[in-house]
Structures are given as C-alpha cells and as structure tokens.
Amino acid sequence: MGIGSIVFIVILIAGFGFFGFNVKKVISNINLGRDKKINDRKGERWKVMTLVALGQKKMFQRPIPAMLHLFIYVAFLLTQIELIEIIIDGITGNHRVFYPSLGGLYTLVISIIEVLSVLALIATFAFLARRNLLKIPRFHKDEMTGWPKLDGNIILYLEILLVFFIFTMNGADEAVHIAEGKGSYGFAFSQFYGPAFFGGMDIDSLHILERIGWWGHLVMVLTFMNYLPYSKHFHIFLAFPNVWYSNLDAKGRLSNMEAVTNEVKMMFDPEADPYAAPAEPVGEPQTFGVKDVTDLPWTGLLQAYTCTECGRCTSECPANQTGKLLSPRKIMMDTRDRMVELGDYKRKNGEDTHDGKKLVHDYISEEELWACTSCNACVEACPVNIDPLAIIVDLRRYLVMEESKAPAELTGMFSNIENNGAPWQFSPSDRLNWKDEQ
Amino acid sequence: MAEYLAKGEAPDILFWVGCAGSFDDRAKKITKAIVKILNKVEMKFAVLGAEESCTGDPAKRAGNEFLFQMQAMQNIQIMNEYKVSRIVTGCPHCFNTLKNEYPELGGNYEVIHHTQLIQELIDSGKLRIEDGKPFKGKKITFHDPCYLGRANDVYEAPRKVLETLDAELVEMKRCKTKGLCCGAGGAQMFKEAEPGNKEVNVERTEDAMEVKPDIIATGCPFCNTMMTDGVKNANKEGSVHVMDIAELIAQAQDL
C-alpha cells in the first residue's frame, strides 16, 4: 500500500470519525426533549417525505430561489456518486477505477456531474448576490446578523471551492489524458476547457494539478461534511426525518395536554376524592407548558436543528410584517441555540446539572410570544414542515399556567369565560337575545 | 335544543352560534342571516341558547389549557346528552375547535362551517340563487379566515358560494394558503396589539383595497370586525362593504 493510500485512509477515518462524534452530540441534544412516540400513518409519512423533502414541493412556492436551490441540491446528490469512485481510488491507489469498465456510461455520469456543477456554481453566485447585494428583507432581519449571516456565506464559499477543485481535477486530467496520447475523456465541459486552460503545460505540472484537484475535492467534501453540525446547513440530512415526523393533522389543531385532562376530569367527577392518593406513583412534577428545551417534545428540537434560517416563515408572519418583535425564525434559532448551550453544559457538568437559564425570558421574550396571531402562515411557509406555532403556544402555556403572566386584557378575557362562558362580559342568559331583536 | 328534546324529536343539525354571533351587534346580523337561510330551506335545526358556552378557543390559544378543557368538557357533556351528531358553526374558530380539538376530549361530531353548509345546499339544489340579483356587476373579494383556510384547508366552499352570485369575484394578491391574517386570531382580538409600526388589519385591508372591491366578503365574525375597522381606517366605509357570505346569500335571496 502506497503512502498516498495510507494518508487517504487516515484523512477519511478522521473526517468521518469527527463527523460521527458531532452527530452523536446532535442526537443527544435532540434527546434532551420529551419523549413522544410517532409511528402511525406510515404510508402518509412516506408520501409527505417524498413530496416535501425529496421533491421540494413547498420550495416551489417561490420559483426563482427554488430553481437555484434545486441545482445545488441535485448536484450535491449526484456528486456523491463520484465520491464512491474517489474513495475506491484513494484506498486502492487506482485512477478512475470505473472508467475502463463503464465506458460510455461513465462519460455520461461524469458529464452530468460537470453540467450540474456548473449550474450549482451559477446558483451559488446568485445566492451570494441575493444574500449580500440584493436587499431581500428576510436576509436582513435582526436575528440575521453576526454568526447566522456569516454561516450563510461560508457555506457558499465552500461550495465555490468544491466546484473549483472538481474542475481543476477534471481539466488537468483531460490534459494529461491527451498528452499521454490516450485522447479525450469526452466529458461535457472538461473536454473543451481542459486543453484550452491546461494544454501545453508539461506533464509533471499537470499531474500535480490533477492531484491538487483530486485531494482538494476530497478535503472539501470532508470539510463541508464536518462543518454541517456547526451550521444551519444540517438541514440537508435532517429535512428528511423532520418531514417524516411532522404534523399530519389539520394545522388548526393544537396539541391536547393530557396532564390537564386528568385534572379537569377529576374536577368534573363527583365521585372523585381530591385527597385520595394518586393511583399511579407520580414521577417528577411536570411543568405545564414549556419553560425550557427539556420540556419540548424531541420533535421540536429536531425541527430546531433542521431549520436552515431561510426566513420564509418570518416574511409571511403578519406580526413581523407589521413591525412586531416576533419572528418565527428566531423562535427556532433560539430553541436550537438554547438546546446546544444546555447540551454542552450537561456534557461538561453532568447529566443532572442545570445552568439555571431557560428558553422563555432568557431567549424568547413575552412580547414576542404575545404578538402571535396563531394564523399558521409560518407553518404553511416552511419548506420542511417546521411548526414554530406549536413552540409559541407551549411557551404561552408556561407563562399563563405556571407564572400567571398574561397581558391584563387576556386575564380579563379568561375570567369572563370562566364566569359567564364568553370572552366578553355578557350574561349567558342573553345568548339567545338575537332571536327576538330586529 | 331542549324544545326538540321535549317534543321527542331530533334536529338535523345543531347551529353553534358562538360568542360573537350571540353577543356582538354586528355578528348577530350574520347569525340572523344564517338562520334565514336555514329557515328558507326548511332545515330542522336547533341552537343551544343559554346552554351554549365559549368553546374555549381564545383560552387555548392564549395558553390557558385548563380553562379551555373546562369549557370543552362542559360543552361536550351537554352536546353528548342531546346526542348531537352534526354541527354547523358561524365562526371558523368554533369550527376548528369543535372539529379538531373536541374529539380527544370525548366530543365526536361532524362539524362544518356555514359556508360549507351553504355550498352543500346550493349543490343539492335546495338553495337556488337567481340571476341579476343585487350583486350583478359588483366586485367581491374574499378574505380567507386563517382558521377556515390554512388551519383546515377549506378554500373552495366559500368561493363556490360566491360564484353563484353573478358578481365579479377578484382575488387579492395574497389569498388562499398565502392569505394574510386579519390580526384577530390567537386571542389578539381580546388585547391590544404588541408594539409595532402598523396594525395587521390595516395591512390586510390595503391588500383588499388594491383590487378595488365593492364588497369584502368574510366567513368569520372576527375577520369581519377587523376588516370593517380597516375599511373605516382607510375612510372607505361609504363605498366598500364588509359582509359575511351568509349575509350576501340571504340578501341575494331577498330574505
């Protein structure tokens, strides 16, 4: 085994190993959330995952970014075919191991990858322009400064580098192939720009260039992969499970709180003895609603990791459009940041420790929560079926039921419902007055 | 409902009037329009009257799950005693809560919104809208209530009903799944808006004004209030009317 193969294997193991280490961290962070069993309606889940995640159905509500995104998405998927060859070549010390056996099919596949790489490159530049030159409001909200803004750009720079290495590799290789008298590979683009750029260079330099491209490609793929867990770009993996586990019910249906049902049932049951010992041993007292990420169902935390901060939710939000503090995207970003913070803290200080902070107040303010109209525009807009509204309502539940903190008018509304069965101060006996009024 | 029970009969449908429809002066007119339509087709319907109580929707959306469930269980107890099987509501919020949030608490009913019932009546030929009635040549735009549209995917029924009116139906640039909220949902109706630079209903009314309608049609008493206020804010109350679909149909029928 040559030195190249050894170096290759070491880099590969290091790359995948570190990635695995971080994925484990992500999984343990998601597991901070409450348990929630979802294994129903498998047929429907396959269908929605195929349409929404694989088929990008909801992306196409906005056709221009959807097309650009599709270029990068398809290029990303198909380039992985080439990665298989790179891995085999790297370990065995071969060069384009599939070329002799696959022949025309090989030329076709690499040509498709070249075409897609060019399209992805165009899309990447368009995205950089959209983020930095065009004043698209959703990329310039308050939560999109600092790291989130940089993160969005870094991933695009990495993509440019990746494509640059692919084209260096294929172009130089084409020139080598010709110089060695084997003729052209016949790949879509490199058969033209290869000779044009690299033709006439001496064979040793070409070999070095080809190797730079090849190793560069590999290193970029591994860098990219290892960057993902630190970035909003983890959606490329998580979009699929996230859509699979997403809510299939009517969007208007808010979750039922069973703990409350049990208490209310007891209140309605004349036989119930309020002083009786609970039938089952009660575990840790449960908070009503959500004060921190540990109170959220794990699916909410999966959603937070899946969010790629595109901001379609926020741009559709009526509260945000009218200058209120609420931004559904920020709800998801805060949930993720808080989860990572608490996860890191617990790994460092022990499973049962707590840093004393919480999602509500420390990250998300009451003003944000009370601005929501529960209109579901954010849920509808999300290309990967994230549900910021469920988190907002869960946080409101905590404010109201644990802290008794609601805007004064709402407290009044509550007591009206309680006392006279309507949100306003009318007597229930007047309910039918409309019948006789003209 | 109690009267039907006393007679030993069962109505075809329970009309869930809702708090707005019972107490709000503007919404009461919508209630009456729905009743006129039900009477016209001689449908046997009942109301709960004083036995009806808030569904708990605003409480639930404001985070008060206790209050919501107390309301729900109380209403379910009454409706189950009356053996209610089918409900029509005059309000998308009641519609959503009864349809989606009551089953888990023991209330299983077929729930429809009044625009769906009207469409059903038109489709089955029980309700006929004659041509050339008061809306001929008028421009009508429909504002999708969030709790009918996005929350429950009911987009077609209200439009199909409006199409029978012989009026020109124009869509706002944001409609159906992309329809903008009126600003009332999530218990906002009962509080001041949080600080911002604009009211949501003003923003939504501007959408409507862009298509220069004669009538803004709604299917929700809260949207109705919000859009009416928005039209007043734009000083257009003389030329643009905000009306519920039930009112338009009742008027077309000279009811």
Interface residues (C-beta under 8 A of the other chain):
Chain A: Q61 D249 A250 K251 G252 R253 L254 N256 M257 V260 T261 E263 V264 K265 M267 F268 F288 G289 E316 P318 A319 Q321 T322 G323 K324 L325 L326 E367 W370 A371 C372 T373 S374 C375 N376 A377 V379 E380 V393 L395 R396 R397 Y398 L399 V400 M401 A406 P407 E409 L410 G412 M413 F414 I417 E418 G421 A422 P423 W424 F426 P428 S429 D430 R431 L432 N433 W434 E437
Chain B: V17 C19 G21 S22 F23 D24 K28 T31 K32 V47 G49 A50 E52 S53 C54 G56 P58 A59 K60 R61 A62 G63 N64 E65 F66 L67 Q69 M70 Q71 M73 Q77 N96 K99 N100 E101 E104 L105 C146 Y147 R150 A151 N152 D153 T177 K178 L180 C181 G183 A184 G185 G186 A187 Q188 M189 F190 K191 E192 A193 E194 P195 G196 N197 K198 E199 V200 V202 E203 R204
